[in-house]
Amino acid sequence: MFRICCIVAILLFHCAYASAKSSKPYALKVLPTEHKIETDPDSGAELIYLTTNEADDTNLYFHDQSWLSDESMIIFRSNREGGGLMGYITETGELVHITSASGGSLTGPTAAFNFPGVYAKQGNKVVLIKLKLEVSPTPGKKPSTVHATEKLIATLPDHARACALNENANSKWLSIGLAGKEVGPPSVYIIKIRSGKVKFVCETKDDLDYASHVQWSRTNPNLLSFAGIIDRLMVVDIREGVARSIYDAWDDELVTHESWWIDDQIIFFGGTHPEPLLDSHVKVIDVHTGQVRILGSGAWWKGGQPVDLTKRNWWHGAGSMDGRWITADNWHGDLALFEGQTTRERILSTGHRTYGSGQHLHVGWDRDGTSVIFTSHKLGNPNVCIATVPEAWQKANVH
């Protein structure tokens, strides 16, 4: 019965890519630069606030791709007027409103691995937005120009609740978690980019209203993970469709905010003291062997208050694609770097959030392991910020 329901759910998708043509190129609105650049007084890291607008501007989630493949633009979200999905032109600092061909807003985005473009949802459609940038030599006088084309990949069932898109290691599939009356129980699906074919992978067997944190291994094109409720770290091979827990947590053990790293390892955060008096280390698990290592140590002490404990415990983070670094943030808006081989800790920047309020940093990496991106409150409201790893640190972390 369950398999029949899955087949019916899949048939509700419309596979459109094979017959769809790209739209005619359309111009995107380009705004003047508003960035602010400063140097962290302690680490010497360059801090670039991509946005300084009074609106709330936030980076993508730490396991999503923010930089275009050629690093010409960084994508982020904004609630400013006409905002939605936006881009920051790295050469000039100008901002770009990224919309669908019809002018509609785009959600659940991730930058494509191999060309300057973005996969996103436009309503219930999964689309590919390719971008062509012409940088102005005098942006203060004549703005740069950005043109886009849109191609429909697939159409989701109406009113389906969905997580963000994620692209697999060989750029053949997108993943998405879906649930809803038209789809069925929370489940993981994959969408073949070239043909638009939609394939059911597995049910999450959770009581969430959608499957969350669905993401691919960075190196294995067949491995997906998603966030479970009973067991947080769930992995499935798309060729088998059998989800398995890779970490058997204790009762009340904190296991959260996972992201794939190198060599089929998943970074996650947690410890054995339950909230609110928690400890949370930066950990990494080998999905094949189950071996776990602590890469960045948190701390716990008897009588410690949450405001103090959260200063020395980590909550979100990711690893650089070259394996050299892991970054993590805490509830006070501090950023740490840990060497991937030695686990040595360095503090990159501090004070980007007030404890108890505001957006979390959700820190993630660029493509070459030289900069991290996060949301900062240091200017008084949420802004997207980049911190560049100091060159001396890069030279010292060579093994």
For each residue, the residues with C-beta under 8 A, 3 or more apart:
1: 4 5
2: 5 6 203
3: 6 7
4: 1 7 8
5: 1 2 8 9 184
6: 2 3 9 10 184 187 200 203
7: 3 4 10 11 200
8: 4 5 11 12 184
9: 5 6 12 13 157 182 183 184 187 200
10: 6 7 13 189 198 199 200
11: 7 8
12: 8 9 157 182 183
13: 9 10 154 155 156 157 189 198
14: 154 155
15: 18 154 195 196 197 198
16: 19 20 152 153 154 155 196
17: 20 151 152 153 154 192 193 194 195 196
18: 15 194 195 196
19: 16
20: 16 17 151 152 153 196
21: 151
22: 130 149 150 151
23: 26 101 149 150 151
24: 101 149
25: 132 147 148 149
26: 23 101 147 148 149 150
27: 145 146 147
28: 96 97 98 99 131 146 147 148
29: 82 96 97
30: 89 94 95 96 143 144 145 146
31: 34 94 95 96 97
32: 94 95 139 140 143
33: 92 93 94 95 139
34: 31 51 52 53 93 95
35: 48 49 50 51 52 88 93
36: 48 49 52 379
37: 46 47 48 49
38: 46 47 49
39: 44 45 46 47
40: 43 44 45 46 47 348 349 387
41:
42: 347 349 350
43: 40 346 347 348 349 390
44: 39 40 390 392
45: 39 40 348 349 387 388 389 390
46: 37 38 39 40 387 388
47: 37 38 39 40 349 385 386 387
48: 35 36 37 385 386 388
49: 35 36 37 38 52 376 378 379 383 384 385
50: 35 57 74 76 88 93 95 383 384 385 386
51: 34 35 55 57 76 78 88 95 383 384
52: 34 35 36 49 379 383
53: 34 57 78 80 383
54: 381
55: 51 78 79 80 81 83 381
56: 78 79 359 381 382
57: 50 51 53 76 77 78 79 80 83 86 375 382 383 384
58: 76 77 78 359 362 375 382 384
59: 66 76 77 362 364 373 374 375 384
60: 64 65 66 75 76 77 109 110 164 362 364 373
61: 64 164 362 364
62: 257 259 316 317 318 362 363 364
63: 166 213 215 259 260 318 364
64: 60 61 109 110 111 164 166 364
65: 60 110 111 112 113 167 367
66: 59 60 74 75 76 111 364 366 373
67: 71 73 74 111 366 367
68: 71 72 73 74 75 87 111 112 116 117 118 131
69: 111 112 113 114 115 116 117 367
70: 116
71: 67 68 90 366 367 368
72: 68 89 90 91 116 133 135
73: 67 68 87 88 89 90 96 116 131 133
74: 50 66 67 68 87 88 90 373 384 386
75: 60 66 68 85 86 87 88 98 109 111 118
76: 50 51 57 58 59 60 66 85 86 87 88 384
77: 57 58 59 60 83 84 85 86
78: 51 53 55 56 57 58 83 84 86
79: 55 56 57 83
80: 53 55 57 83
81: 55
82: 29 97
83: 55 57 77 78 79 80 86 97
84: 77 78 97 98 99 105 106 107
85: 75 76 77 97 98 99 105 106 107 109 118 120
86: 57 75 76 77 78 83 95 96 97 98
87: 68 73 74 75 76 95 96 98 131 146
88: 35 50 51 73 74 75 76 93 94 95 96 384
89: 30 72 73 92 93 94 95 96 133 135 144 146
90: 71 72 73 74 93
91: 72 135
92: 33 89 135 136 139 144
93: 33 34 35 50 88 89 90 139
94: 30 31 32 33 88 89 139 143 144
95: 30 31 32 33 34 50 51 86 87 88 89
96: 28 29 30 31 73 86 87 88 89 146
97: 28 29 31 82 83 84 85 86
98: 28 75 84 85 86 87 106 118 129 131 148
99: 28 84 85 102 103 104 105 106 148
100: 103 104 105 106 122 127 129 150
101: 23 24 26 148 149 150
102: 99 122
103: 99 100
104: 99 100 122 123
105: 84 85 99 100 122
106: 84 85 98 99 100 109 118 120 121 122 127 129
107: 84 85 120 121 122 164
108: 120 121 162 163 164 165 176
109: 60 64 75 85 106 118 119 120 164 165
110: 60 64 65 118 119 120 164 165 166 167
111: 64 65 66 67 68 69 75 117 118 119
112: 65 68 69 115 116 117 118 119 128 167 171
113: 65 69 167 171
114: 69 171
115: 69 112 130
116: 68 69 70 72 73 112 130 131 132 133
117: 68 69 111 112 128 129 130 131
118: 68 75 85 98 106 109 110 111 112 128 129 131
119: 109 110 111 112 126 127 128 129 153 165 167 174
120: 85 106 107 108 109 110 126 127 129 165
121: 106 107 108 124 125 126 127 156 162 165
122: 100 102 104 105 106 107 125 127 150
123: 104
124: 121 155 156 157 158 159 160
125: 121 122 152 153 154 155 156
126: 119 120 121 152 153 154 155 156 165 174 176 191
127: 100 106 119 120 121 122 150 151 152 153
128: 112 117 118 119 150 151 153 193
129: 98 100 106 117 118 119 120 148 149 150
130: 22 115 116 117 148 149 151
131: 28 68 73 87 98 116 117 118 146 147 148
132: 25 116 146 147 148
133: 72 73 89 116 144 145 146
134: 144 145 146
135: 72 89 91 92 139 144
136: 92 139 141 142 143 144 145
137:
138: 141 142
139: 32 33 92 93 94 135 136 142 143 144
140: 32
141: 136 138
142: 136 138 139
143: 30 32 94 136 139
144: 30 89 92 94 133 134 135 136 139
145: 27 30 133 134 136
146: 27 28 30 87 89 96 131 132 133 134
147: 25 26 27 28 131 132
148: 25 26 28 98 99 101 129 130 131 132
149: 22 23 24 25 26 101 129 130
150: 22 23 26 100 101 122 127 128 129
151: 17 20 21 22 23 127 128 130
152: 16 17 20 125 126 127 155 196
153: 16 17 20 119 125 126 127 128 174 191 193 196
154: 13 14 15 16 17 125 126 191 196 198
155: 13 14 16 124 125 126 152
156: 13 121 124 125 126 160 162 176 178
157: 9 12 13 124 160 178 180 182 183
158: 124 182
159: 124 180 181 182
160: 124 156 157 178 179 180 182 183
161: 178 179 180 209 210
162: 108 121 156 176 177 178 210
163: 108 176 177 210 211 212 213 214
164: 60 61 64 107 108 109 110 176
165: 108 109 110 119 120 121 126 174 175 176
166: 63 64 110 174 175 176 214 215 216
167: 65 110 112 113 119 171 173 174 193 216
168: 171 172 173 174 175 190 216 217 221 222 224
169: 216 217 218 219 220 221
170: 221
171: 112 113 114 167 168 193
172: 168 192 193 194 221
173: 167 168 190 191 192 193 216 221 238
174: 119 126 153 165 166 167 168 190 191 193
175: 165 166 168 188 189 190 191 201 214 215 216 224
176: 108 126 156 162 163 164 165 166 188 189 190 191 214
177: 162 163 186 187 188 189 204 210 211 212 213 214 226
178: 156 157 160 161 162 183 186 187 189 210 211
179: 160 161 183 184 185 186 187 208 209 210 211
180: 157 159 160 161 183 184 209 210
181: 159
182: 9 12 157 158 159 160
183: 9 12 157 160 178 179 180 187
184: 5 6 8 9 179 180 187 203
185: 179 203 204 205
186: 177 178 179 203 204 205 206 208 209 210 211
187: 6 9 177 178 179 183 184 200 201 202 203 204 211
188: 175 176 177 200 201 202 203 204 211 214 224 226 236 243
189: 10 13 175 176 177 178 198 199 200 201
190: 168 173 174 175 176 198 199 201 224 238
191: 126 153 154 173 174 175 176 196 197 198 199
192: 17 172 173 195 196 197 198 199
193: 17 128 153 167 171 172 173 174
194: 17 18 172
195: 15 17 18 192
196: 15 16 17 18 20 152 153 154 191 192
197: 15 191 192
198: 10 13 15 154 189 190 191 192
199: 10 189 190 191 192 238
200: 6 7 9 10 187 188 189 241
201: 175 187 188 189 190 224 236 238 241
202: 187 188 236 241 242 243
203: 2 6 184 185 186 187 188 243
204: 177 185 186 187 188 208 211 226 228 234 243
205: 185 186 228 243
206: 186 211 228 229 230
207: 229
208: 179 186 204 211 212 229
209: 161 179 180 186
210: 161 162 163 177 178 179 180 186
211: 163 177 178 179 186 187 188 204 206 208 214 226
212: 163 177 208 226 227
213: 63 163 177 225 226 227 258
214: 163 166 175 176 177 188 211 224 225 226
215: 63 166 175 224 225 226 259 260
216: 166 167 168 169 173 175 221 223 224 225 260
217: 168 169 220 221 222 223 224 225 260 264 287
218: 169 260 261 262 321
219: 169 262 263 264
220: 169 217 223 264
221: 168 169 170 172 173 216 217
222: 168 217 237 238 239
223: 216 217 220 235 236 237 238 264 287
224: 168 175 188 190 201 214 215 216 217 235 236 237 238
225: 213 214 215 216 217 233 234 235 236 258 260 266 287
226: 177 188 204 211 212 213 214 215 234 236 243
227: 212 213 232 234 258
228: 204 205 206 231 232 233 234 243 245
229: 206 207 208 232
230: 206 245
231: 228 234 245 247 248 249
232: 227 228 229 247 249 255 256 258 268
233: 225 228 245 246 247 255 258 266 268 285
234: 204 225 226 227 228 231 243 244 245 246
235: 223 224 225 243 244 246 266 287
236: 188 201 202 223 224 225 226 240 241 242 243 244
237: 222 223 224 240 241 242
238: 173 190 199 201 222 223 224 241
239: 222
240: 236 237
241: 200 201 202 236 237 238
242: 202 236 237
243: 188 202 203 204 205 226 228 234 235 236
244: 234 235 236
245: 228 230 231 233 234 248
246: 233 234 235 266 285 287 290
247: 231 232 233 255 268 285 290 292
248: 231 245
249: 231 232 253 255 270
250: 253 272
251:
252: 272 274
253: 249 250 270 271 272 274
254: 269 270 271 272 273 274 275 278 279 280
255: 232 233 247 249 268 269 270
256: 232 268 269 270 280 315
257: 62 268 269 315 316 317
258: 213 225 227 232 233 266 267 268 269
259: 62 63 215 266 267 268 317 318 319
260: 63 215 216 217 218 225 264 265 266 267
261: 218 265 266 267 284 318 319 323 326
262: 218 219 265 319 321 322 323 340
263: 219 286 323
264: 217 219 220 223 260 286 287 288
265: 260 261 262 284 285 286 287
266: 225 233 235 246 258 259 260 261 284 285 287
267: 258 259 260 261 282 283 284 295 317 318 319 326
268: 232 233 247 255 256 257 258 259 283 284 285
269: 254 255 256 257 258 280 281 282 283 314 315 316 317 328
270: 249 253 254 255 256 280 281 283
271: 253 254 278 279 280 281 298 300 313
272: 250 252 253 254 279
273: 254 277 278 279 300
274: 252 253 254 277 278
275: 254 278
276: 306
277: 273 274 300 304 306 309
278: 254 271 273 274 275 300 306 309 310 313
279: 254 271 272 273 298 299 300 309 313
280: 254 256 269 270 271 298 313 314 315
281: 269 270 271 294 295 296 297 298 313 314
282: 267 269 294 295 296 297 298 314 317 326 328 338
283: 267 268 269 270 292 293 294 295
284: 261 265 266 267 268 292 293 295 319 326
285: 233 246 247 265 266 268 290 291 292
286: 263 264 265 289 290 291 292
287: 217 223 225 235 246 264 265 266 290
288: 264
289: 286
290: 246 247 285 286 287
291: 285 286
292: 247 283 284 285 286
293: 283 284
294: 281 282 283 297 343
295: 267 281 282 283 284 326 338 340 343
296: 281 282 314 317 326 328 336 338 343 345
297: 281 282 294
298: 271 279 280 281 282 312 313 314
299: 279 309 312 313
300: 271 273 277 278 279 304 309 313
301: 304 309
302:
303:
304: 277 300 301 308 309
305: 308 309
306: 276 277 278 309 310
307: 310 311 355 356
308: 304 305 311 312
309: 277 278 279 299 300 301 304 305 306 312 313
310: 278 306 307 313 315 330 331 332 355
311: 307 308 330 332 334
312: 298 299 308 309 330
313: 271 278 279 280 281 298 299 300 309 310 330
314: 269 280 281 282 296 298 317 328 329 330 336
315: 256 257 269 280 310 328 329 330 331 360
316: 62 257 269 328 329 360 361 362 363
317: 62 257 259 267 269 282 296 314 326 327 328 329 363
318: 62 63 259 261 267 326 327 363 364 365
319: 259 261 262 267 284 323 325 326 327 340 365
320: 323 324 325 326 327 340 365 369
321: 218 262 365 367 368 369
322: 262 325 368 369
323: 261 262 263 319 320 340 341
324: 320 339 340 341 369 397 399
325: 319 320 322 337 338 339 340 365 369 389 397
326: 261 267 282 284 295 296 317 318 319 320 337 338 340
327: 317 318 319 320 335 336 337 338 348 363 364 365 372
328: 269 282 296 314 315 316 317 335 336 338 363
329: 314 315 316 317 333 334 335 336 352 360 361 362 363 374
330: 310 311 312 313 314 315 333 334 336
331: 310 315 353 355 356 360
332: 310 311 350 351 353 354 355
333: 329 330 350 351 352 353 354 358 361 376 377 378
334: 311 329 330 347 349 350 351 352
335: 327 328 329 347 348 349 350 352 361 363 372 374 387
336: 296 314 327 328 329 330 345 346 347 348
337: 325 326 327 345 346 347 348 389 393
338: 282 295 296 325 326 327 328 343 344 345 346
339: 324 325 342 343 344 397
340: 262 295 319 320 323 324 325 326 343
341: 323 324 399
342: 339 399
343: 294 295 296 338 339 340
344: 338 339
345: 296 336 337 338
346: 43 336 337 338 393
347: 42 43 334 335 336 337 350
348: 40 43 45 327 335 336 337 372 387 389
349: 40 42 43 45 47 334 335 352 387
350: 42 332 333 334 335 347
351: 332 333 334 378
352: 329 333 334 335 349 361 374 375 376 377 378 385
353: 331 332 333 357 358 359 360 361 376 377
354: 332 333 357 358 377
355: 307 310 331 332
356: 307 331
357: 353 354
358: 333 353 354 377 382
359: 56 58 353 362 375 377 382
360: 315 316 329 331 353 375
361: 316 329 333 335 352 353 374 375 376
362: 58 59 60 61 62 316 329 359 374 375
363: 62 316 317 318 327 328 329 335 372 373 374
364: 59 60 61 62 63 64 66 318 327 372 373 374
365: 318 319 320 321 325 327 369 371 372 373
366: 66 67 71 369 370 371 372 373 386
367: 65 67 69 71 321
368: 71 321 322
369: 320 321 322 324 325 365 366 389
370: 366 388 389 394
371: 365 366 386 387 388 389
372: 327 335 348 363 364 365 366 386 387 389
373: 59 60 66 74 363 364 365 366 384 385 386
374: 59 329 335 352 361 362 363 364 384 385 387
375: 57 58 59 352 359 360 361 362 382 383 384 385
376: 49 333 352 353 361 379 382 383 384 385
377: 333 352 353 354 358 359 380 381 382 383
378: 49 333 351 352 383 385
379: 36 49 52 376 383
380: 377
381: 54 55 56 377
382: 56 57 58 358 359 375 376 377
383: 49 50 51 52 53 57 375 376 377 378 379
384: 49 50 51 57 58 59 74 76 88 373 374 375 376
385: 47 48 49 50 352 373 374 375 376 378
386: 47 48 50 74 366 371 372 373
387: 40 45 46 47 335 348 349 371 372 374
388: 45 46 48 370 371
389: 45 325 337 348 369 370 371 372 393 394
390: 43 44 45 393 394
391: 394 395
392: 44 395 396
393: 337 346 389 390 396 397
394: 370 389 390 391 397 398
395: 391 392 398
396: 392 393
397: 324 325 339 393 394
398: 394 395
399: 324 341 342
